[in-house]
Amino acid sequence: MAGLINRPEYLNQLIQNKDVDLVKIVTGIRRCGKSTLLDLFHQYLSDNGVSDPHIIHMNLESLRYRNLLDYLSFYDYVSGRIPTTGKTYLIFDELQNVEHWEKAIESFRLDFDVDIYITGSNAYLLSTEFSTMLSGRYIEVRMLPLSFKEFLTFYEFEPSVTMEEKFQKYLQFGGMPILREFQFHEARSNQALEGIYSTVVLRDILQRNNQADQGTLHKILLFLCSNIGSITSPNSIGNALSNVGELPGQTAKNVAGKTVDKYISMLRSAFIFLSVGRYDVKGKQLLKTLGKNYIIDMGFRNMLLGYRDADRGHILENIVFLELIRRDYRVYIGKVGETEVDFVAEKPNDKLYVQVTESMMSPETREREIRPLRMISDNYEKIILSMDRNYIHSYDGIKSLYLIDWLLS
């Protein structure tokens, strides 16, 4: 357990829900720190007087459990180890490997005095039959790669390194915790990211969708990476790829659209991409049309496309999107008349409108960013985030903030 780096926001969520009669499910892309989180929680239990026999901690990707691939053998194995008195903590890593695992989990809850913690690298974990079975009886902790704030605690920097330079490293390498071992060594970091990417594609996507074609999946992924923060429809992606002859044998355009849609939902299920819907701010309704897709971590995008500074506006937008999700907002793209607000972020009793731009220095950009916000007549907070350090801080009550300050706030 030595050398585990704490990520207190996530650990505290587990601690706050300890002994609450809900199954705790930690989801997120492979290698974003879920197993470490469970190790930290295990350590917390031990430190707080829970004896070893009362903690059953299994990683279902280990070959030692290769025979527990269906819920009956899994149930029999685990229930044989649960002590007869006192509460037992069941911690299961990568549980999606056990078929119909939800039946076993439900049974543990009924038959024993247990508190259950699960991780999975795949949204199929929370698929419909599971949610129906445990409806209302689980809490999902969505784990993301490191935020910029966490990134600063993970790495050691020389005192001379400025905050801008640190942020530049974050934009380039992203926030996958494993990269810490390579201390910004580019080739080795890329190798590590490639390894994670291949595992995600093979284990979390292709193994579960045997009709899927790896080449097509990769092309669609590259297309999404190149068009981060652009409004795209499955049809337009299908057409773009068909036009350059990327998707073989698909003459009928609608087929391409449906296919693309299917692949995007696979990428979402493996937590590589997150999709955002559009919301009509004036009509107060979600729109069925065109959303945007954002990647879970910049490191993957740069590994796949090579790092290009030209695209900074969209990269910053992606980073702000992830930060809003981390802060527990529900996020939409806002449509205001004919214009757009980058993000409408909602909590049960709070709302925030956010524009993201590289710089507010030019009058045209300023006008473009402020106009949609001026058109919104409610009193919720409206902010523009940019890389300008010391700029005018407010226009008609619309705040202009330095993006790095906002990320660290």
N, C-alpha and C positions, 0 to 999 in steps of 0.2 A: 504493500500500500504506500510505500515511501514515495515521495516526489509527486504526489497527486496535487494538481493545482486546483484550488477551490474556485468554483463559480457560484458565489453565495446566492445570487438571485434565484438560481434553479434549486439549489440545495434547500434554501428556506421554504420554497413552495412545497417540497416533499415533507419537510419537518412540520410545517403548519398543518399539513393534512395527515400527519401520522396518527394512527388509531381512529381516524374518521372512517366510517364504514363505506368507503368508496374504493374501487380499484384505481390505483394511480398509474397512468400510462404515459411514458415519456416517448415522444415521437420526434423524428428528425433524420436528416440525411446521415448515411453511414459516416462514422469517424468524426462526428461533430462534438463528441464528448459524452454521449449517453452512458456508456459503460463506466467511464470514470465517475460520473455522477452517482451511479449506483454503488460503486466502490466507496465513494465518500459517505454515502448514506449508511452503508454497512458499517463503516468506521464510526460514524456518529452513534449508531445503535450500540455498538460494542462499548464505546466510551461512556455511554449512558446506562450501563449496567445490564444490557441484554446479553444473556450467555450464548455461547456458540451454538449449542444444539437448537436454540430458538431462532436462529437465522439460517434459512436455507437459500443459498445464493447459487444460481446455475446460469451459465452462458450456453444457450442451446445451439450455438455454432461450434461448440467444442465436440471433438470426435468422441469424447468419453460418453456423450449422451446420444450417440448415433442411433441407438435402438429405440429412442423415445420419440418416434416421429408421428405417432398418432396419440390422440387424447387419452385413450384408455391406458396404454403403457406408461404414459407420462403421469397420469393420475395415480396409478398404482405405485410407481416409483416414489413420487413425492409424499403421498400419504403414509407410506411405510416409514418415512423419516420424521414425521411431525410428532413432537413429544405430546404425551397425554395431558399434561397440565400446563397452564400458562399460555400466554399469547405467542404465536410464532410468526415471524416476518418472512414472507416468501418473496424472493427477488429473482425475477426471470429476465435474462437478457436475450434479445433477438428471438422472441417467442413465436414470431410468424413462421418459424420452421416446423412447429408442431401442428399437424392438421386438426382442425376443429378444437384448437386450444381453449376456445371460449367455454366449451362444455366443461372442461376440467376446472377452469377458474371458477365458474359458477358453482360447481360441486364443492370445491374447497371452501367457498364462502358459506355454504349451507352446512357442511359436515364438521368444520373445525373452527377453533378460535384463531383466526389468522388476519394479517394485514398484508395486502398484496401490491407489489410494485413490478411493473413490466416495461421493457423497452422494445421498440421495433423500428426498422429502417424503412418501413413501407406502409403506405396509407391503407393497404389491403387489411392491415391489422385492425383498422377501425371501419372495416367494410360493413355493409348493411346488416348481414345476419348477426354480426357481433353487437353492433349498436342496439339492435332490437332486443337481443338477449339481455344485455346489461343496461338497457336504456335508463339514463338518469342515475346509474350506479357507478359511474366512473368519472374521473377527472383527467383531462388531457393536459400534459405539460409539453408545450411545443418547444423543442430545443433548437437554437440556431447557432451557426458558427459565431466566433467571437465578435462582439461589438467593438467599436474603436476604443471605447473606454477599457474593455477587458484586454484588448490587444496590447494596450500600454502597460498593463500589469503582467502580461505573459512574457514580454521580451525585456531584455536589459539593453538600454541604450547608453552610449557615451554621453556625458554631460553636454558636449558641444552640439549634439543633434537637436535641431529646432523642431517645434511641434509640426510645422509644415512638412518637414522631411519625414517625420514619423508617419504623418498622414499619407504621404506619397507612398511609403512602404506598404501601408494598409491597402491603398488602392491597387497596388501592384500584386501583393502576395495574398491578400484576402485574410480570412479569419479561421482557417481550419487549424485546430489546436496542434495537430501533429507536426506542422511546419516549424514549430519552435525548435525542434531538434536540429534543424539545418541552418538556423541563424541567417536567414536571407540569402542562402546559397541558391542561386537561381536554378541551375540545372537539377540539383538534387530535390529542390522543392517541387519543380515540375514533374519529376519522376514520381514523387510521392502522390501528387495530385492525380497523375495519370493512373496510378495504381488504384486509387479510390474510385476514380471515374469508371475504370473498367469493371471493378467489382460491382458498382451500382448498376451498370448497364447489364452485366451478365446475370447477377444474382437477383437484383430487385426488379429488373424489367424483363429481360429475355426469358428467364426461367419461368416467369409467371404468365408470359404471353407468347406461347410457342408459335403463334402465327407471325410474330413481329420480325421484321427484317432489320438486321443490325445496321446495314448501310443506310437505309432510309432514315432510321432513327437518328443516326449520327448527322446526316445532312440537315434534318429538321432542327436538331440541336444547334448546329453551327449557324443556321439561319436565325434562330431566336437569339443566339449570342451576339450576332452582328446587328440585330435590330432591337436591342434592349430599349424599353421605354418608347418604342414606336407602336402606334396602334396597328394591329395586324388582325386579319381574319384568317381562319383556316383556309378559306378559298384563295385569298390573295397569296398566302404562303405556297399553297399547292400550285397556283399558276406560276409564281416566280420560279419554283423548282422545275415545273414541267417545261416552262419556256426555255430554260437552259438545259433541257433534256436530262434533268437530274432524277426524275422519277420515271423509271422505265415502264413502257406499256400502258401509261395512263393517259388515254386521249380524252376520255370524258372528264370534264373539269370537276363535276360534282364528286366523282369518286375521289379525286385528289383531296378535296376539302374534307370529306369524311375521314379519309385515311389520316390526314394531318391532325385532325381533331383527336383521333384515337391515340396517335403518338404523343401529342401534347399532354393528354391526360395520363399517359404512362409516365412521362417525365415529371408530372406533378405528383403522381403517386409515390415516386421514389424521392420526392422532396428536392429535386434538382431545380425545378422552376416553381414559382408561385404565380398564379394568375390573379388579376384584379379586374373586377367588373366596373362598369361606368354607372354614374349616378347623376340623375338630372336634378341639379340643386334647386331650380325654381319649381319644377313639378314634383319634387320630393319623391322620386321613384327610381328604382333600379332599371337600367335599360338592358334589353336583351342583346343589343348589338355590341360589337367590337370592344374587347378589353385590351389589356396589355399584359405582357409576361416579363417577370423579373427573375434573375438567376439568384440562387441561394447564397452564392459566394463568388466574389470577384476573382479569386484565385483560379477557379475552374475556367472562367471565361478567358482569362489571360493565358492560361495553359493551352486552351484550344485555339485561340486566335492569334496569340502573341500579344504582348502588351502595347497598346497604342494610346497615346495621349490625346489624339485628335478627338476622341469621343467623350471627353471628360464630362460634359453636361449630362449625358445619359448615365454615365457611371455614378455620378453624384446622386442622381435621381434614384438609382437602384439602392444606393447606400441609405438614403433617407427613407425609402420605402421599408427596408428591413428594420431600420431603427424604430419606425412607427409601430411595426408589428411587435417588436420586442417590448415596446411600451404599452402593449395590450390594446392598441387601437384596432378597430375594424377599418380597413382602408379601401377607398374607392377612387376612381378617376372622376373628377367633377366636370359635368357639362353645364356651362352657364350660357344660355342662348347659343350663339354660334361659336363661343370661345370655350377654353378649357382651363380648369384648375388642375395642377399636377395631382394633388391628393386632397381628398376630403377624409379626415380621420375622425372616427366616432368612438365614444365610450358611452355607457348608459346615460350619463347626464353631462356630457361634455362633447364639444366638437371643435375641430381645428382645421383651418384651410391652409394648405402649404403650397408655395411655388418654389421650385428649385432652379437656380441658374448659375452658370459659372461666374458671371460678373454682372453687376448692375451699372457699370460705368457708362455704357453708351445709352443716350436718351431713348433710342428705339427699343432696346431691350427693356429698359425701365418701364416704358409705356406698355410694352407687350405683357410684362409680368404683372403689372399693377392693375391693368384694365379689368381682367376677369374678377379680381378680388373686389374692385370697386363696385362691380355689378351685383354683388351679394349683399342683401340688405339686412341680414340678421346680425346679432351682436357678438357672435362667437369670434374667437381669436383668429386673426389672419396674419400669416408670416411669410416672408420671402427669405430663403436661405441661399447665401452665395459665398464665394471665396474672397469677397472684399472685406478687408479687415476693419478699416475705420471709416465707415461710410455713414451717411445720414441715417439715423436710426428709425425714422418713422415717416410715413406719408399718409396723411388722413387717417391716422390710427392703424395703418398697416405697418407692422414691424419689419425692419430689415435686420437680419441677424447673420453673424459670421458662422458659417456652417460648422466649423470645428468646435466653436463654443457651444453651439446647440447640441452637438453629439456628446459633449462632455458634461452637459448640464444635468 
